[in-house]
């Protein structure tokens, strides 16, 4: 199990092998049970799998990310629901804390962004646990993508993640990582 932390890397290309819908469901099932503040669960996912959906996505991808995104079996849009707090009575029944977010757009956005990012990390590691390669990225036009895919929702895109069975011939060696003493302090 440690290998999903010690051996995983970013993939820039994937094998010509389909990722089944059942695998995508299993991926979400691994993500959903992890911690978020107030169990707020703001993450929303759209799996871009069909050729038609890829064409809708294409205009919003930066040129440097275009080829790898169009060739990936799936591109997941990891978004945040800015109305997440409406479900807090259901998701956090210990007490109604939805009042903290009503009429507080800045706090709502910060909470949604932070927690959907945390859930995005769970998503990547869950994909690795299922032997999927990942290619997370932020090189896209958030506003354009949001208008195309979420115009009738209160969702905002956080990041994209290409998914598939990684092709070792289309990746790079793992880049350097900081050592403990370089970035960690114990006080």
Buried (B, 14 or more C-beta within 10 A) or exposed (E): EEEBEEEBBBBBBBBEEEBEEEBBEBBBEBBEEBEBEBBBBBBBBBBBBEEEBBEEBEEBBEEEBBEBBBBBBBBBBBBBBBBBBBBBEEBBEEEEBBEEBEEEEEEBBEBBBBBBBBBBEBBBBBBBBBEBBBBBBEBBBBEEBBEBBBEEEBBBBBBBBBBBBBBEEBBEEEEEEEEEEEEEEEE
